[in-house]
């Protein structure tokens, strides 16, 4: 597979050069990314128990993307190999290159378009739908996207219907878990964005209907439950201030056939003192469920990029709770320093607590603990960026209860990554 893939690239290079020099109407571009990341995990994702040793590894992303454009058509294909150093043998007969993106976009003119295939769905600040670029593999959907855009308005309609394989009979039962297939059977989403002309204000509306399979795998008996998520995202940005806020509500039924009534709210304010220094304060509330009620009240942020918001150690929503669905209260205070055009760094403090007062026969408070995250980014040269970070968590007894581990054990995480990303210029960029 690898030999065939690279042979195809080499065959395409002459045609790419010809296209770029003869017809600007037909544009062919290519990008290549190599991104290894070394990690030291001593309590990342899940708190460690007393006496558990730290883990270390190096993962890697190797991605090759090709993009063709003309006035009414764009086609993109991207293949990647992801894994951990040492995972593949020296003599590898079973290469794991996969197509992470494969889509075509048709431009019908006057702002209308259709995009279909395997693609990233990334909207607003990525709290509900995000590309999850932090993850070595990223996140992709198989979907049809219909859209319209003008100077002020943009609307997308996203449709998806998933099956495990081609069928001749047996209904439409769809089996999926963390490693198999998409997490939903079908999806219908409408997203609208408004951008004001005279003021730096933007507003988005989102409605998503998810069909979640709850049938019986052994009998292929399908019982699809439908969960609705709806809400808004608002932004205001001037030369010094950057405000954004969001509110989302969930209703319908989850995979356990429970009636759902849940919500989340977020607000962030950032201020740039000058080109070097800046500060940010943020608050997130995701409702939780303490059990025993007639409705399930824990909000699910679905397919967002959770690493961006709820602490870099990924304790919340990027990894599962050990007990119940307590929700989350997250207060954040951060500073940003940009000493030069090539170096920037951030320091963030998170205060975590459960949103629901869990029904526990112990004298436990709702406070989960505090996390400190530091990250530095250095552009070494064109197309080459070095990043590193360090985080630690000071948990409580409540953290032990809902996430596991031992709060008396030191919990920390460190990483360093280098990203080499080259994108060939288009004829338009060349002038």
Beta strands, then each sheet from edge to edge (+ up, - down):
strand 1: 27-42
strand 2: 55-70
strand 3: 73-84
strand 4: 98-109
strand 5: 112-119
strand 6: 141-149
strand 7: 153-161
strand 8: 186-195
strand 9: 201-213
strand 10: 224-237
strand 11: 241-253
strand 12: 259-272
strand 13: 277-286
strand 14: 328-340
strand 15: 343-353
strand 16: 367-381
strand 17: 384-395
strand 18: 411-423
sheet 1: 1+ 2- 3+ 4- 5+ 6- 7+ 8- 9+ 10- 11+ 12- 13+ 14- 15+ 16- 17+ 18- 1+
end
